[in-house]
Amino acid sequence: MNPVPAPQSVPARLAQIALYGVAAAAGVGLLTLIVSAVLNGGLTRAAAADALGWGALILGFLSGAVVYSQSGQSRIESTMRARLGEGYRAPGLPWPQILAPLVGAGVLSAIVFALN
């Protein structure tokens, strides 16, 4: 029997989203730095800033892809239910999945700003 998890407080949930965002920044930043070092035969400060900028861009696109996917899914669901004559209220956006990559993009952008 699985116990029901206790609901999280708002500060705890925001801290969890921030932690996931920093983890995403670390993962994507490390990956882009490795790719840049392999492609350029080394890693300079300018190349690192450029690679981390690309990482921030990737995380920003990931966040946008989540929003685009959710809106398309809601549109399809509402169309299908309308054909059946049912009313449908689309669920809200999945904010934790949207904000975590944006936090990661912000962290990488801050590092790029510090490197330049």
Secondary structure as UniProt FT lines:
FT   HELIX           10..40
FT   HELIX           45..83
FT   TURN            84..85
FT   HELIX           95..115
//
